[in-house]
Amino acid sequence: MPYAREVFEIQKENQESRQECGSSGHRPAFAADVWGKALESLKSTVSKSDLGLWLEPIKAGVRDDRFVLFCPDPYFAAYVARHFLGAIQAAMQHAGIADFSTQDLVVEERIPPAAAQRRQASEAAAQFLDSLPPEEQFRRLEAEYPHNPVWPDKRRTLAARKAFLKLAESGEISSFSGVLGVVRMMKQSKGWRINGGEFIPGLWRFINEKQWVQDVA
């Protein structure tokens, strides 16, 4: 059924056009619809017990612009590939996916709910920080940065602000949240804690030399 493949390509194009708006489009729903049609076909070639035990638990989706089937674990995927791949390929072809292969049987990434919530919160916080105006980003960086007691000169703070704004305007600070992350990490490092912070680079030097790139590397 070439119609299903054509619709899949249309959904793919629509997904790309929606990315600026943050919409996920309808591709997951379409994938589930295709797999539903394939399961109907499989009822005539696979026993009811095998269908319920091995095939119905599988979820359909899209990964790297390919239709895939998500299995709960590697053993499950290997068993399905060994015993049902031929039947699945025939059913998928009937549903409009002509090039389904064993590589399209993938293991579903399972994240504990608490970990998923922490990841979502972290990503939201990073997006918020990256969306701030450069002036506000510098104020937050200055507040977070551990000042070296040897270099308290206010003029160096003014120079640091000027250097930061220059880098921000030129697009050389691609991820402000990443910069803050490096500062927080280095605050816990041995080098920045020796003798009460004696060897912490001044804020102006940290910014001017883009030391967050060096520390990450």
C-alpha positions as CSV (number, residue, x, y, z in Angstrom):
1,M,0.0,0.0,0.0
2,P,2.0,3.0,-1.2
3,Y,-0.5,5.3,0.3
4,A,0.8,4.7,3.8
5,R,4.4,5.4,2.8
6,E,3.3,8.6,1.1
7,V,1.4,9.7,4.3
8,F,4.5,8.8,6.3
9,E,6.6,11.1,4.2
10,I,4.1,13.9,4.5
11,Q,4.0,13.5,8.3
12,K,7.8,13.7,8.2
13,E,7.8,17.0,6.3
14,N,5.1,18.4,8.6
15,Q,7.2,17.4,11.6
16,E,10.2,19.4,10.3
17,S,8.0,22.4,9.6
18,R,6.6,22.3,13.2
19,Q,10.0,22.2,14.9
20,E,10.2,25.9,15.4
21,C,6.9,25.8,17.3
22,G,8.0,22.9,19.5
23,S,5.3,20.6,18.2
24,S,6.0,16.9,17.9
25,G,3.5,16.6,15.0
26,H,1.5,13.4,14.5
27,R,4.3,10.9,13.6
28,P,4.0,8.8,16.8
29,A,0.2,8.5,16.3
30,F,0.7,7.6,12.7
31,A,3.3,5.0,13.6
32,A,0.9,3.4,16.1
33,D,-1.8,3.3,13.4
34,V,0.5,1.5,11.0
35,W,1.5,-1.0,13.7
36,G,-2.2,-1.5,14.5
37,K,-2.9,-2.4,10.9
38,A,0.1,-4.8,10.9
39,L,-1.1,-6.5,14.0
40,E,-4.4,-7.1,12.3
41,S,-2.6,-8.8,9.5
42,L,-0.5,-10.8,11.9
43,K,-3.6,-12.4,13.5
44,S,-3.8,-14.6,10.4
45,T,-0.2,-15.9,10.6
46,V,0.7,-15.8,14.3
47,S,-1.1,-17.8,17.1
48,K,-3.2,-15.8,19.5
49,S,-1.0,-16.7,22.5
50,D,2.2,-15.6,20.7
51,L,0.5,-12.4,19.4
52,G,-0.5,-11.5,23.0
53,L,2.8,-12.5,24.6
54,W,5.3,-11.2,22.1
55,L,3.8,-8.8,19.5
56,E,1.0,-6.8,21.1
57,P,3.3,-5.5,23.9
58,I,5.6,-3.9,21.3
59,K,5.2,-0.1,20.8
60,A,5.7,1.6,17.4
61,G,7.5,4.9,16.9
62,V,9.9,6.9,14.8
63,R,13.7,7.2,15.3
64,D,16.1,8.9,13.0
65,D,13.2,9.3,10.5
66,R,12.6,5.5,10.3
67,F,9.6,3.5,11.5
68,V,10.8,1.4,14.4
69,L,9.3,-1.1,16.9
70,F,10.3,-0.6,20.5
71,C,10.9,-3.8,22.5
72,P,11.1,-3.8,26.3
73,D,14.6,-5.4,26.5
74,P,17.4,-6.9,24.3
75,Y,16.2,-10.5,25.0
76,F,12.7,-9.7,23.9
77,A,14.0,-8.0,20.7
78,A,16.2,-11.0,19.9
79,Y,13.4,-13.5,20.4
80,V,11.0,-11.5,18.2
81,A,13.6,-11.1,15.5
82,R,14.4,-14.9,15.5
83,H,10.8,-16.1,15.5
84,F,8.6,-13.4,14.0
85,L,10.7,-11.1,11.8
86,G,9.5,-12.7,8.5
87,A,5.8,-12.4,9.5
88,I,6.3,-8.8,10.8
89,Q,8.0,-7.8,7.5
90,A,5.1,-9.2,5.5
91,A,2.6,-7.5,7.7
92,M,4.5,-4.2,7.6
93,Q,4.7,-4.3,3.8
94,H,1.0,-4.8,3.7
95,A,0.6,-1.8,6.0
96,G,2.9,0.3,3.7
97,I,6.4,0.0,5.2
98,A,8.4,-2.0,2.6
99,D,11.9,-1.8,4.1
100,F,11.4,-2.9,7.7
101,S,14.5,-4.9,8.9
102,T,15.9,-6.4,12.1
103,Q,17.7,-3.0,12.7
104,D,14.2,-1.5,13.2
105,L,13.6,-3.7,16.2
106,V,15.1,-1.5,18.9
107,V,15.2,-1.6,22.7
108,E,13.0,1.0,24.4
109,E,14.9,3.4,26.7
110,R,13.4,3.1,30.1
111,I,13.9,5.9,32.6
112,P,12.6,5.7,36.2
113,P,9.8,8.3,36.7
114,A,11.9,10.3,39.3
115,A,14.9,10.4,37.0
116,A,12.7,11.5,34.1
117,Q,11.3,14.3,36.2
118,R,14.8,15.4,37.2
119,R,15.9,15.4,33.6
120,Q,12.9,17.4,32.5
121,A,13.5,20.0,35.3
122,S,17.1,20.2,34.4
123,E,16.4,20.8,30.8
124,A,13.7,23.4,31.6
125,A,16.2,25.2,33.9
126,A,18.9,25.2,31.2
127,Q,16.5,26.5,28.6
128,F,15.5,29.3,30.9
129,L,19.1,30.3,31.6
130,D,20.0,30.2,27.9
131,S,17.0,32.5,27.1
132,L,18.0,35.3,29.5
133,P,19.4,38.6,28.2
134,P,23.2,38.8,28.3
135,E,23.1,41.4,31.1
136,E,21.1,39.2,33.3
137,Q,23.3,36.2,32.4
138,F,26.4,38.1,33.5
139,R,24.7,39.1,36.8
140,R,24.0,35.5,37.5
141,L,27.5,34.4,36.5
142,E,29.0,37.1,38.8
143,A,26.8,36.0,41.7
144,E,27.8,32.3,41.2
145,Y,31.5,32.8,40.5
146,P,33.8,32.4,43.6
147,H,35.9,35.5,43.8
148,N,39.6,35.2,44.4
149,P,40.4,37.2,47.6
150,V,43.7,38.3,45.9
151,W,41.8,40.1,43.0
152,P,38.9,42.1,44.6
153,D,39.4,45.1,42.3
154,K,36.0,46.4,41.1
155,R,37.5,47.5,37.8
156,R,38.2,43.8,37.0
157,T,34.4,43.1,37.4
158,L,33.6,45.9,34.9
159,A,36.2,44.4,32.5
160,A,34.7,41.0,33.0
161,R,31.2,42.3,32.2
162,K,32.5,44.0,29.0
163,A,34.2,40.8,27.9
164,F,31.1,38.7,28.6
165,L,28.8,41.0,26.7
166,K,31.2,41.0,23.7
167,L,31.3,37.2,23.6
168,A,27.5,36.9,24.0
169,E,26.8,39.4,21.2
170,S,29.2,37.5,18.8
171,G,27.5,34.2,19.6
172,E,30.6,32.7,21.3
173,I,28.6,31.7,24.3
174,S,26.4,29.0,22.8
175,S,25.2,27.7,26.2
176,F,25.1,29.9,29.2
177,S,23.7,27.1,31.3
178,G,26.8,25.1,30.3
179,V,29.1,27.9,31.5
180,L,27.4,28.0,34.9
181,G,27.6,24.2,35.0
182,V,31.4,24.4,34.6
183,V,31.7,27.1,37.3
184,R,29.7,25.0,39.7
185,M,31.8,21.9,38.9
186,M,35.1,23.8,39.3
187,K,34.0,25.3,42.6
188,Q,34.2,21.7,44.0
189,S,37.5,21.0,42.4
190,K,40.7,20.7,44.4
191,G,42.5,23.4,42.3
192,W,39.9,26.1,43.1
193,R,39.7,25.2,46.8
194,I,43.4,25.4,47.6
195,N,44.3,28.0,50.2
196,G,40.8,29.4,50.3
197,G,40.6,30.0,46.6
198,E,44.0,31.5,46.0
199,F,44.4,29.9,42.6
200,I,40.9,30.7,41.3
201,P,41.3,32.6,38.0
202,G,39.8,36.1,38.1
203,L,36.4,36.4,36.5
204,W,37.7,38.6,33.7
205,R,40.4,36.0,32.9
206,F,37.9,33.1,33.1
207,I,35.6,34.9,30.6
208,N,38.3,36.4,28.3
209,E,40.1,33.1,27.9
210,K,36.8,31.1,27.7
211,Q,38.1,28.7,30.3
212,W,34.8,26.8,30.4
213,V,35.7,25.4,27.0
214,Q,39.1,24.2,28.3
215,D,37.6,22.8,31.5
216,V,35.0,20.8,29.6
217,A,37.6,19.5,27.1
